[in-house]
Amino acid sequence: MREWLRENAEQWCGRLSRVVRRRGRERETAVIIVKCVIASTAAWAVGALLVDSPQVGFAPFSALLMVRPSVYGSVLQAARYVPAVFVGALIAGVSGLPLPLDLWVFALAVLVAMVLGQLPVFGEQGQQIPVVASFALAGGTADNLTNLGTLLLMVLVGAVSAVLTNMVFAPAIRFRDAENAVLDFADSLAHLARQMADGFREGRRGLHSIGYWRQNADGFDDTARNARESVSEQEYRMRMNPRRLLDDSPVPGAPVAYRDWITALSRASWHLQSLTRTLSSARSSNSRFPEPSDDFLRDFAPLLDASADALETVRQTEEPARETFSADLSACLEEGFHRISRARERIDEYGGGELWSVHSAMLTDLARLFEELYAGHEDTEWNERDSTA
């Protein structure tokens, strides 16, 4: 027992330490807990001042349901919750005021409430319609207009308390986090391209790591998804956030560049995936195509280096956050296209027939990677033209 208590105490101390030291899930959870305490306590205090009724319990209950990580989330849930409660109370009033409570009356009211709760307009709060209707009927609230009115008033008090609390403790807008997610994506692609270039310099002997390269390349799908989620989270935090009026937060169109670059990098990763799959297939015992020649692989290494240079430049110049495209990236892309053109002109020197097909496919994959980076590059220029038009 002592050991169990000690281990749990250590875990909680570790969590508290992380809450204090750095941002993360633990801190966000702690902030939500604090907001729930403040919102529910304020709702109960205001409700108790307004009425002397058992219905006051609906104020803190509603406040707890409306607290969300973002201001927009709280407002959205309040905009759905309050109408849902009103509908539930209306059903209870229509059923309980003119008719004596009976099993068939209760069942019919709950049935109607359940059906209405399925309407998309109420979202997840649609479940509150049958809850309120059944509670009001079973608790005796439905046969008294004063009680129904008090219930609705307490719901409003709770919702307002939650929204105001969320506004006071509005989350910080950190698009730097979203930008870092994009830049880390570019850095990971550059690292893999550089590793592959080092292997290619050894010719066919350097392809022993193809399985590892392919595994890393396939993992970029998750990297792209995480980067998009990071941008979406900051967009969500920005909506209706009063900090936008106080801080130097980005304008609503700022995330567009991040999304464009995530798309460009994601597509670039597809071509690295295709390149690794081509090599993996060529090395397979069941392959109908031979492995690329040693000379071609050694000459292909500088092309991969050029792609790594371009990807590293995206990070170094913080391209997604720039108002204009960088000359450094332009130079890297021009150099990459030039090297690929020269390699295409010499492709016959490395062998014809089946070898030509494999070599051509590899050049095509890398050329398309550069094209995707150029597309992200062009989007930066297009966004700048839009902002100055």
N, C-alpha and C positions, 0 to 999 in steps of 0.2 A: 504493500500500500504506500509506504514511504517512497519507494522507488518510483511508483507511478505518479505520485504527487510531485516528486522532484523533476521527472521528465516533462510533465505538463507545465510546471513552473518555468522550466528552461525554454520550452517552446513559446510560451506567452511572452517571456522576457525578450526572446529573439524577435518576435513579431512587433512588439512595442519599439524595440530598437530600430527596426526597419522603417516603422512609421515615422520616427523622428528623423532618421538619417537621410532617407531618400524617397523620391516619388515612386509610386507603384500601386499595385492592387491593395496592399495592406493599408496604405494611407487613404486611398479612395474609400475603402470600406469604413475606416475610422471616421472620415468626414461625414459619410452618410449616416452613421450611427449618431454622431453629434447633431446633425440636422434633424434627425427623427426625434431626438429628445427635446430639442428646442421647439420644433414645430408642434409636436403633440402637447407639450406643456403650455405653450402659448395659446393653443386652441382651447384646451380645457379651462384655462384661466379666463379667457374672454367669454367662452360659453357660459361659465358659472356666473359671470357678472350679468349676462343678458337674461338668463332664465333660471328658474329654480325647478328643474324637471329631470327625471331619469334620462331624458333624451339627450342630455348634455354629453353623454358618453360617445355620441356619434361625432362630435367635434374632433377629439384626439384620434379616434379611429380613422376618420376620413383623412386627417393630416398625415398619419403614418402611411396610408395608401398612396398619397400624392407626392411624397418626397422621392426625388429622382436625382441621379448624378448631375444632370444639366437642367438649366432653366426651361429650355424648350420641352424637355421630357415631362417636367412637372406641369407646365401649362397645358400640354397636349392631353395628359391623363386627367387633369382637372376638367378640361373641356369635354371629356367623354364621361367621366365619373358623375359629375353633377347632373347632366341630363338623364343618365341611366337611373340615378336615384330618384329623380323627379318622376320618371316613367313608372318605376316600381311603386312609388308612393301613390301615384295616380291610379294604378291598377288596384292597389289595396283599398284606396278610398272608394273607388267605384264599386268594388265588391263588398266592402265592409260597412259602408254607411247605410245603403238602402236595404241590405239583406242581413239576416241573422247569420252568424258564422256557423257553417255546417261543413261536413266533409266534402260534399260536391262543390260548394262555393270555393273552399280553399284549393281543391284540386284544379278547378277550372282557372282560378286566378294564377296559380303557379304555372299551369300549361301555357296560358297567354303570355306570361312573363318570360318563360323559357324560349318561346318562339320569337318574341321581340328581341330577346337578348342575342339572337343569332345575327342580327343586322350588322353589316360591316361598319356602319357609322360609329358604333359604340366600341369597336375594337375589343380588347381584352376586358374592358369594363362592362361589357354586356352581361357578364355573369352577376353583376350587382343588381340587375333588375329583378330576377326571381328571389335573390337573397333579401332585398328590402321588402318586396311584396309579401313574402312568407313571414318575415320577422314582424312586420307591421300587423298582419292579420293574426298571427299566433300570439303576439304580445299584447293585443288589445289596442294598439295605436290606431288602427284603421277605422275604428268607430267614433273617432273624435277628431274634428277638424283642427282643433288647437294643437293636439299632439302631433298630427301630421305636419302642421306648419312649423312647429318647434323642431321636429326632426330635420326638415329641409333647411331651416335656418342654421342648425348645428353643422350640417353637411357643408354649407357655404362657408361657415366660419373655419372649419377644418381645411377646406380647399384653399381659401385665401391665406391662411396661416402657412401652409406648405409652400405655396408659390412665393410668398414674401420671404420666407426663410431661404428658399433656393436662390432668390435674387440677391439677398444679402451675402450668402456664401456661394456666389456664382463661381464655377470652376475657371481656372486660368486657361487662356487660349494659347496653346503652345504649338504653333506651326513649325517651330524648330524641330520638334520631335518628328513631325511628318517629313520634314526635309531630310533629317538624318536617316530616316527609313529608306528614302529614295537614294541618298548618297551611299549608304551601306550596300544597297542592292548593286549599284554600279561598281563599288569596290570589290564585291564578291565575284562579279562577272570578270573583272580585270584580273583578279587573283587566279581564277581558273584558267583564263586564256594564257596567262604567263606560265603557269605550271605546264600546260600543254605545249607551249612553245619550247620550254626547256626539254621536254621529252622528245619532241620532234627533231631537235638538234642531234640526237643520237640515232636518227633513222628508225628503222623497224625495231631495233632493240629498245628504243624508248617508249614503245607502245605497251609495255607490260602494265602500265598504270591505267589503261583504257577503262577498265571496270570502275575504278575509283573516280575517274573523270566523268564517266557517264552517270554514276550515282549522284555526284555533285550537281551536274547539269540538270538532272531530273528534279532535284530539290528546289530549283529556282521557281517552280510553280507556287510552292508554299511561300517563298520569299516575296513574290509579287502580291499574293493574297494578303500577307501581313502588312505590306506597305500600303495597300489600298485601305485596309481596315484602319491603319493609323491616320490616314488623311480623312477618312469618313468620320472617325471619332472627333477630330478637331473641328470639322465642319459642324458636327452635331453640337459641340460645345459652344460654337460661335453663335448659333441661332438664338435670338432673343437675349443674348448675354449682355448685361449692362456694362460689363468690363470693356466692351468695345468703345464705349464713350469715354472711358477713363484711361485706357492703355493705348499704346501705339500698336493696336492689333491689325492684322491684315484686312483688307477689304474683302467682301464676299467672293470676288472672282479670283483671289489669290490661289486657292487649291487647284485651279484648272491646270496650271503649269506642272504641279506635282503629278496630277493624274496623267497628263500627256507624257511625262517622262517615265512614269511607271509602265504605261502602255508600250513605249518605245523600248525600254529595257526588257520588258517581258517578252516582246517579240524577238529581241536580240538573243535572249536566252534560248528561245525555241531553235534558233539556228545553231547555237552551240550544242544543243541537244541533238539536232540532226547530224551535226558533224561527228559527235561521239558515237552515234548509232551507226553511221556509215563505216567508221573505223572498226567498231565492234563486230558489225556484220561481215566485213572483209576478213577479219581474223578468225571467224567461225569456220569450223571444219566443214560445215554444210554450205558455205558460201559459194555462189557461182562466180564471184568476182575476186580478183587477187588483191593482196595488200598493196597500198601505194608504194612506189619505188623509194629507195633510200634517198636518192638525190632530190626527189620531189618533196619528201617530208622535211629534209634539211632546209630547202628553199622556202618551204611553207612556214617555217618557224618565225622568220621576220614579219610575215603577214599577221600572225597571231600576236606578235609583239606590238605591231601597229594598232591592232584592235584593243590590246590592253592599254596602250598609251592613250587612246581616245577615251576609254572608259575611266581611266585614272584622271584624265583632264576634266571629265564631267564632275568628279568629286572635288578636285583641287580648285576649280573655278566656281564651285557651288552653282552649277548651271541652272538647276530648276528655280532658284530664287533670284536669278538675274533678270533685270528689266530688258536687257539686250543680250544677244548671243555673244559669246567670247571669240576673239580672234584665235586664241590657242586651240579651241575645239575645231574651228574651221580649218586650221592648218593640219591638225591631226587627221581629219576626215579626208581632206584633199590628198594627203600623203598615202592614206590607206587605199583610196580608190586608184591612185597612180600605181601603187605596187601591185594591186590585183590585175590591172590592165597589162602591166609588163609580164606578169606570170601567165596570163592567158596567151600572150603573144609567143611565149616560149613553151607552151604546154606540149607541143609535139616532140620536144627534145627529151621528154621524160618517158616516152613510149606511147604506142598507139593501141588500138583495139580496146580491150577491156580495161587496161591501165588508163587510157584516155578518159573513159567513162567515170572511173573512180576519182581521178584527179579533177575532172571538170565539176563533179558533184561537190567536192570539197571547196573548190574555189567559189562555186555558186553560193554555198552556205555562208562563207565568210563575207562575200560581197553583199549578201542580203543583211547580214549583221550590221555592216557599215550603213546600209540604206536605212535601217531602223534608227540608228543613231542620228543620221541626217534628218530623219522625219522629226525626232524630238528637237533637234537643232532648229529646224524650220518652224516648229510650233512656237518656240521662244520668239523668233522673229515676227511671226504672225500675231502673237499676243501683244508685242510691242507696237505693231502697226495699228492694231485695234485700239490700244490705249492712247495713241497719239492722233487718231483720226478725228 
